Amino acid sequence: MSIFKITNSSKLTRINETRFPIEKDLQELVEKNLQTVFDLEFVASEFQLKDLRVDTLAYNPESNSFVIIEYKREKNISVIDQGYAYLSLLLNNKADFTLVYNENKNVYRKMKEIDWTQSKIIFVSPLYSPYQRKAIEFQDLPIELWEVKLYDNNTILFNQIQSVEKRESIKKISQRSEIIKKVNQEIKVYDEEDPLIIFDQKIKTLYYKLRDELLNIGDNISIKPKKQYIAFKKNTNFAYINPTKSGLRIDIITNNFTITDPNAVAKIRTNGAQVNLKNENDVPYVIYLVKQAYDKN
C-alpha cells in the first residue's frame, strides 16, 4: 500500500513506512492511548503471574471483561497456542486478575461482577506471517490480530486483520488441545444471531432491514455483537440495537450534541436518545436519527 501527501502544488510526496526504535515504544504508545484506539481502560503493564507475563492488561467497561494485549516479536510463534495459554491463565486465576484491577483502579469489584465469558486477547505487531494470518480464520475465536504501521510523517495506522471467509468453528478442533477445550467451554464469542435467537422471524427481518440501511450511511462501520445487543461502531460506538418482543430498541449515542427529532419519537437519555422501531415503514426515519450520531462520531 502506497501513501502520499498532497503538496500545495498538487504534487504527491510519498510517505514512507518506518520502524519503532524499540518494541517497548509501541507498547507504551498503545497503553497511553488504549481508550482512543481500542475503547479500553488501562489496568496494568508487565503483569507477571506464574510462568507468564501479560504485556498489557486492559478492561472493557462495555462488556465488563478483561482484555490481554500482547506485542508480537516473533513471526514463527502460533497466535492460537499463545493466545489460549494467556486466556487459560486468566480463567484459572480470576481472583488474581480481579485483585490487580481493584488495586490499580482503586475500586472494589467482586469477581462475580466480571463477565469472564467475554474475555479476549489482542495481538499487536507491525508484521504477521501468512501462517499467523491464516490462523484466525476460525469462527468464534476470542483472538484479534492488529497490524500497526508507523510512517515518517509521524502518522500511525492501526488495522485489524480479518479473514474474508470464516472456516469451521474453533470448537471443532478443541479436542486436539486440552487448554483450548477448557477455554472454549467458558468463553463465548457472540455473532449477530445470538441476541436475536429467542425472537421470532418478524423481529429478525426487521433487524436485518435496519442493519443493511445502517451500513449504507457511511464508511468504516463495524458491527460488534454482544450478549443481548448489537453495537455499531465508527471511531466509537454510535448506536446499539436491542431486540425486544415487540420490535427493536435503538439507543443512539449523542454525547455532546442534541439530536434533531422533528417527529418527537425519541426519548432523551443521558448521553443519548432512545427510539423504538416496530415496522419497516419507520426504518428511514430511524436511519435519519442514527445518521446524526454517525456524522458526529
C-alpha positions in Angstrom: 0.0 0.0 0.0 1.4 3.4 -1.0 0.5 6.5 0.9 1.2 10.0 -0.4 0.9 13.6 0.9 -0.7 16.2 -1.4 1.6 19.3 -1.5 0.4 22.9 -2.2 1.5 22.5 -5.9 -0.8 19.4 -6.2 2.1 17.1 -6.4 2.3 13.8 -4.5 5.0 13.1 -2.0 5.5 9.5 -0.9 5.1 8.9 2.9 7.5 6.1 3.8 7.0 3.4 6.4 9.5 3.4 9.3 10.1 1.3 12.4 9.6 1.8 16.0 13.1 2.4 17.6 12.3 -0.3 20.1 9.3 -2.5 20.6 8.7 -1.1 24.1 7.9 2.2 22.4 4.9 0.6 20.7 3.7 -0.9 24.0 4.0 2.5 25.8 2.2 4.2 22.9 -0.7 1.7 23.0 -1.0 1.8 26.8 -1.2 5.7 26.8 -3.9 5.6 24.1 -6.0 2.5 24.9 -9.2 4.5 25.1 -8.6 6.1 21.7 -7.5 3.0 19.8 -9.4 0.2 21.4 -12.1 1.7 23.7 -10.4 0.0 26.7 -9.3 1.0 30.1 -5.6 0.6 31.1 -5.2 -1.7 34.1 -1.5 -2.8 34.4 1.7 -3.2 32.4 4.0 -6.2 32.6 1.7 -8.1 34.9 3.6 -11.3 36.0 1.7 -14.4 37.1 3.2 -17.8 37.5 5.3 -18.5 34.4 3.6 -16.0 32.1 3.9 -12.2 31.8 1.0 -10.2 30.5 2.3 -7.2 28.4 -0.8 -5.1 28.9 -3.8 -5.9 30.9 -6.8 -3.8 29.9 -10.5 -3.8 30.8 -13.6 -3.4 28.6 -16.2 -1.4 30.5 -18.8 -2.1 27.9 -18.7 -5.9 28.3 -17.3 -5.8 31.9 -14.5 -8.1 30.8 -10.7 -8.3 30.7 -8.6 -7.9 27.6 -5.0 -9.1 27.4 -2.8 -7.3 24.8 0.4 -8.9 23.6 3.0 -7.4 21.3 4.3 -9.9 18.8 8.0 -10.2 18.5 8.4 -13.4 16.5 6.6 -14.4 13.3 7.0 -18.1 13.9 5.0 -18.3 17.2 1.5 -19.7 17.0 -1.0 -17.0 17.9 -3.6 -19.7 18.7 -1.4 -21.6 21.2 0.0 -18.4 22.8 -3.5 -16.7 22.9 -5.2 -19.7 24.5 -2.3 -20.0 27.0 -3.0 -16.5 28.2 -6.7 -16.9 28.3 -6.3 -20.1 30.3 -4.1 -18.1 32.7 -6.8 -15.5 33.1 -9.6 -18.0 33.6 -7.7 -20.1 36.1 -6.6 -17.1 38.2 -9.7 -14.9 38.3 -9.1 -13.8 41.9 -5.6 -12.5 41.0 -6.8 -10.5 38.0 -9.7 -9.1 40.0 -7.3 -8.1 42.7 -4.9 -6.3 40.4 -7.8 -4.5 38.8 -9.1 -3.3 42.2 -5.7 -2.2 43.4 -4.7 -0.3 40.2 -8.1 1.3 39.7 -8.7 2.0 43.4 -12.1 0.4 43.3 -13.8 -2.7 44.8 -15.3 -5.0 42.2 -16.3 -8.5 43.0 -15.1 -11.4 40.9 -18.7 -12.4 40.0 -19.4 -8.9 38.6 -16.9 -9.5 35.8 -18.1 -11.3 32.7 -15.4 -13.8 32.2 -17.2 -15.3 29.1 -16.3 -12.1 27.2 -12.5 -12.4 27.8 -10.3 -11.7 24.8 -6.7 -11.4 23.7 -5.4 -8.8 21.2 -2.1 -9.2 19.4 -0.4 -6.1 18.2 2.5 -6.2 15.7 4.0 -4.4 12.7 4.0 -7.7 10.8 2.4 -11.1 10.8 3.4 -14.2 8.9 1.0 -15.8 6.4 0.6 -18.7 8.8 -0.4 -16.3 11.7 -2.9 -14.5 9.4 -4.4 -17.9 8.3 -4.7 -19.0 12.0 -7.5 -16.5 12.8 -9.9 -17.8 10.1 -11.9 -19.9 12.6 -15.3 -18.8 13.8 -15.9 -17.8 17.4 -12.2 -17.1 18.1 -11.5 -14.9 21.1 -8.3 -13.6 19.5 -7.7 -10.5 17.4 -4.7 -9.5 15.3 -3.9 -5.8 14.9 -1.3 -4.7 12.4 0.4 -1.3 13.3 2.3 0.7 10.8 4.4 3.8 11.6 5.2 6.4 8.9 7.9 9.0 8.7 5.4 11.9 8.9 4.6 10.9 12.5 1.4 9.0 11.4 0.4 5.6 12.7 -2.1 3.1 11.3 -3.9 0.5 13.3 -5.6 -2.1 11.2 -7.5 -5.2 12.4 -6.7 -8.3 10.3 -9.9 -10.0 9.4 -10.4 -13.0 7.1 -12.9 -12.6 4.3 -14.4 -16.1 4.9 -14.5 -17.8 8.3 -13.8 -21.5 8.4 -15.2 -24.1 10.8 -15.7 -23.3 14.5 -12.6 -23.4 16.7 -14.6 -25.7 19.0 -14.4 -28.4 16.4 -10.6 -28.6 16.7 -10.6 -28.1 20.5 -10.3 -31.8 21.1 -6.7 -31.5 20.0 -5.7 -29.4 22.9 -7.0 -29.6 26.5 -6.3 -25.9 27.0 -8.3 -24.8 24.0 -11.1 -27.1 25.0 -11.4 -25.8 28.6 -11.1 -22.1 27.5 -13.9 -22.6 24.9 -16.2 -24.1 27.5 -16.2 -20.8 29.3 -15.6 -18.1 26.7 -18.3 -17.2 24.3 -17.7 -15.1 21.1 -21.1 -13.7 20.0 -22.3 -13.2 16.5 -25.4 -11.3 15.2 -27.7 -14.3 15.6 -27.1 -14.6 19.4 -29.1 -11.6 20.6 -31.8 -12.5 18.1 -32.1 -16.2 18.7 -35.1 -16.1 21.1 -37.2 -13.8 18.9 -39.5 -14.6 16.0 -38.7 -14.2 12.3 -40.5 -10.8 12.2 -38.0 -9.3 14.6 -35.1 -10.8 12.8 -36.3 -9.5 9.4 -36.8 -6.0 10.9 -33.3 -6.1 12.4 -31.6 -7.1 9.1 -33.6 -4.4 7.2 -32.3 -1.8 9.7 -28.8 -3.3 9.7 -28.5 -3.1 5.9 -29.7 0.5 5.8 -27.3 1.5 8.7 -24.3 0.1 6.8 -25.1 2.3 3.9 -25.0 5.6 5.7 -21.2 5.8 5.6 -17.8 4.1 5.5 -15.8 2.2 8.2 -18.8 0.9 10.1 -18.2 -2.2 12.1 -20.7 -4.5 13.8 -19.9 -5.6 17.4 -22.4 -8.3 18.6 -22.7 -8.7 22.3 -24.7 -11.0 24.6 -28.0 -9.1 24.5 -27.5 -6.3 21.9 -25.6 -5.4 18.8 -23.3 -2.3 18.7 -22.5 -0.3 15.6 -19.1 1.5 15.6 -17.3 4.1 13.5 -14.5 5.5 15.6 -16.5 4.6 18.7 -20.0 3.1 19.2 -22.7 5.4 17.8 -25.7 3.1 18.2 -26.9 -0.1 19.9 -29.7 -2.3 18.7 -31.6 -4.2 21.3 -34.2 -6.8 20.1 -37.4 -6.9 22.1 -40.7 -8.9 21.8 -42.4 -6.0 20.0 -39.6 -4.8 17.8 -36.2 -3.1 18.2 -35.0 -0.6 20.7 -32.3 1.6 19.3 -30.0 3.5 21.7 -28.4 6.4 19.8 -25.1 7.8 21.4 -25.3 11.6 21.1 -22.7 12.6 23.9 -22.1 16.3 23.2 -24.9 17.2 20.9 -28.7 17.3 20.9 -30.4 15.1 18.3 -32.8 16.7 15.8 -36.1 14.8 16.0 -39.0 16.6 14.1 -41.4 13.8 14.8 -40.6 13.7 18.5 -40.4 9.9 18.7 -37.1 9.6 20.6 -36.7 9.6 24.4 -33.8 11.6 25.6 -31.4 9.7 27.8 -28.1 10.6 29.4 -25.5 10.9 26.6 -28.1 9.6 24.1 -31.6 9.1 22.7 -33.7 6.0 22.6 -36.2 5.1 19.9 -38.4 2.0 19.4 -38.9 0.5 15.9 -41.8 -1.8 15.3 -42.3 -1.9 11.5 -40.2 -1.4 8.3 -42.0 1.7 7.3 -40.3 3.6 10.1 -36.8 2.5 9.2 -35.9 5.6 7.1 -36.7 7.9 10.0 -34.7 5.9 12.4 -31.8 6.0 9.9 -32.2 9.8 9.8 -31.8 9.9 13.6 -28.9 7.4 13.8 -27.0 9.1 11.0 -26.7 12.2 13.1 -24.7 10.2 15.7 -22.7 8.7 12.9 -21.8 12.1 11.5 -20.7 13.4 14.9 -18.7 10.2 15.8 
